[in-house]
Amino acid sequence: MTAARVFEIVRSQSLRSIARDVAWLLIPAACLVAVMVGLGYLVTEVLPSTAIGKWDAEVPRRLVEYRQQDGVSESKLITSLSETPTIVALTALAAAVFRWKFGRWRESLVVIYAVVGETGIFMATTLLIDRPRPNVPKLDAAPPTSSFPSGHTAAAVCFYGAIAAIIIWHTRHRWIKVVAVVVCAAVPLTIGGSRVYRGMHYPTDVLVGGLLGAIWLTVVLVYVRTHDAGGRRDAAVDADRHVVIR
C-alpha cells in the first residue's frame, strides 16, 4: 500500500470522526438554543417591569459618567480580546500549536468545537431574540446582531476556558492549574464588564452570555473526554495519563 493511499485512509477516517462529532453535538446545541431563547423571552418580556429589569436598564446609564472618552482606553483593549477577528485568529493559532505539540487533533478539536459551536448557538439566539442595545452613547460600532446575549462574553468563556482545560489536562502542578483557572476566568469577567461599560450590552446580556459559554464548553469537554474524538480510540484517556508540563 502506497503512502498516498495510507494518508487518504487516515484522512477519510478523521473526516468521518469529525462528522460524527458534529452530528452528536448538534443535539445539545439545539437544546441550548432553546434554553437561550427561553431566557431571552424572560429578559425581554417579563423582567423589564420588575426591580431586576429596572436595575438592568439603569446600570449602562450610570456607567456613562465614568467613561474615558479620549484615546485608547483600558476597556477597549479588554474588549478586543474577544472581538471576532481576535478569536478567529487565536483559535486557528491554538489549533495549529496543539496539533504540533501533541501530535493529534484532540486538543485542537476542543478549541474548535467550543468556539464554532458557541458562535452557531449565539447567532441562532440573536435571530430569535431581537433586543435593542442600551439607549446610551456607545463607544464601539454596534454590530447588526441583537444585544442578547453577549457574544463577546460567550466567546471568551469558550476560548479561554478551553485553553485552561487543556493546560489542566497536561500538568500535575497545582499552581499551574490555579493560575490557568484564575487567568482564564478573569478574562471573560473583565470582557463582560467592559461590554456593559462601553454601552454595548445590559448586565443580563453578559450574564446569559457567560452562561451560554459555560454550558457549551462543559458539553464539549465532557464529549471529548468520553468519546474517541478525532479518530483516536484512546483520545479520552491518553492525555490524562501522560504529563506534558513538568
N, C-alpha and C positions, 0 to 999 in steps of 0.2 A: 504494500500500500504506500502510495507516494505521500510526501509531506503535505502537499497541497490538499490531498484527499482527507488526511487527518485533521488539518486545520478546518476544512469545510464541515466535517462531522462535529468537531468541538463547537464551532460557531453556531451550527443549527441547534445543537443541544442547549447552548446557552440562551439562544433566542426563544426556544420553547419554554425554558425555565422562566425567563422573564415574562413571557406571555401568560404563563400560569400564575405567576406572582401578581401581575396586574389584574387578571380576572378575579383572583381571590380578594385583592384589596379593594376592588370596586364595590363589594358588598358593604364593608364598614364605612367606606367613603360616602355611599348613598345614604346610609343611616345617619352619618354625621351631618350631611347637608340638611336632612330632615330636622335634626336637633337644632341646628343653627337657624333654620327658618322659624322654628317654634320660638326660640329665644328672640329672634328679630321681631316677631309679632308681639311678644311680651314687651320688648323695649319700646317699640314704636306706637303701639296701640293701647297698652294697659298702663305702663308706668308714667307717661308724661304728666298725668294729673295727680300723681302721688308725690310724697315728700322726696322719694328717691329720684323721680323724674325731674323735679324742680332743682334738686341738687345737681343732677347730671347736666342740666342746661346752664346752670349758674357757674360751674367751675371754669369752662372756657372763657366766659366773660370776665371773671375775676382775674384770670391769669394775664389778660391783655396788658394791664398796667405794669406788669413786672417784666415785660419783654425787652430784649436787647434788639433794637431796630436796625442798627447800622453794623456793617462789617459781617464777617463770618462768625456767627455765634456758636457756642458750645452745643446748643440744641440742634443746629444744622449739621454739625459734624456727627452727632449721635444718630440722628435720623438717617443720615446717609449710610450707616452701617447695615440697613436693611432695605435700601431702595432696590428696585428691581434689577438695574444693571449690576449693582454690587453683589446681590445674592446670586444672580446667574453666574457671574464671574467666579465667585468664591466656591459655588457648588461644582463648577467644572474643574476648578483647580484642586479642590479637595478630592473629588472623584479620581482625578489623574494621579495625585500623590498617593492616595490609599491603594490604588491598583498597583502602582510601582512598589510601594513599601511592603505590602503583604502578599503580592503575587496572586491575588484572587479578586473577585468582584464584590465579595460580601460587604465590606465596609463602604465601598463606593455606592452600592445599591441602597444602603441605609440612608445616606445623604440624598441621593437622587429621589428615592421613593418619598422621603419625608417632604422635600421641597416641592416636587412636582405635584404630589397628591394634595398638599396644603393649598397650592395655587388653584387647582381644579375645584376644590371644595369652596374656597373663598370666592372664586368667580361665579360659581353656581348660586351661592348665597346672595351675592350682590345683585344678581339678575332677578331674584325673587323678593328681596327686601330692598326697597328704594328709600333710604333715609338720607335726607339732605344733611350736608355738613353744618357744623355750628355757624350761626349767624354772627360771626365776628371777623375782623380783618385777619387774613391768612398770610402766613409767612412763606408758604410753598404754593406752587401751582396745583390746583385741585384736579386730581385725575377724574375721569368720567365715571368711575365706579362709585357705588353707594358708600356712605360714611360707615355703615355697619356691615361686617365688623372691621377691625383694624387689620388690614393685610400686612402692614409693616410688622406689627407685633406678632402675628401668627407666623410669618416667615422667619422672624428672628428666633422664636421659640423652636421651630423645627430645625433650622440650620445649626444654630449654635448649640442647641440641645443634642442634636445628633453627633456633633463633634465631641461634646462632653461625654456622651455614652461610649463612643469609640475609644476615647482616652481611658475611660474607666475599665473597659474590657481588656485593655492591653497594659495595665500596670498593676503591681501589687503594693505600691507605696500609697499609704493613706493620704499623705499630704498632697500628692499629685491629684488624687481623686477630689479632695476637698477644694483645691484651687480651681480645678476644671469645673466643678459644680458651681462654685461661687461666681466665677467669671462668666460662665455661660448662662447663669441665671440673672446676673446683674445687667447684662447687655439688653435682653428683651425688656426688662423692667424700666431701664432708662430710656429705651426707644419708645416704649408706650407713653411714658411721661412727656417726652419731647413732642409726640404727636398731638397730645392734648394742649401742651404749652404753645405750640405753633398754630393752633386753631383749626387743625385738620380733623380732629375726632372728639367725640364725647368720651368721658371716662368709661361708660358702659361699652362703647365700641372696643376700647382697649382691653377691658376685662374679658369680653367674649372672644376677642381675637387671641388673647393668651390662652383661653380655654380651648379654642379650636386647635391651636398649635400643640398644646399639651396632650390632648386626646389623640390627635392624629399621630404624633411622634410615638406615643405609647403603643398604638396599634402597629406601627411599622416595626418598632423594636421587638415587640412580642412575636410578630410574624417571622421576622428574620431569625430570631433565636430559636424558633420551633420548626422551621422548615429548611429544606436544602436550597436556600437562596443562591441564585447564580449558578446552579448546576452542580454544587458540591454537596454530597450527602452528609459530610461531616462538618458542614459550614456552621451548624448551630452550636457546635461544642469546641472545635479545634482552637479557635482564637482565645477561648477562655482557659485553655489548658497550657498555652504557650505564652509566657510573659515576654513582651517585646521591649517595654520600657523598664530598665533596671535601675 
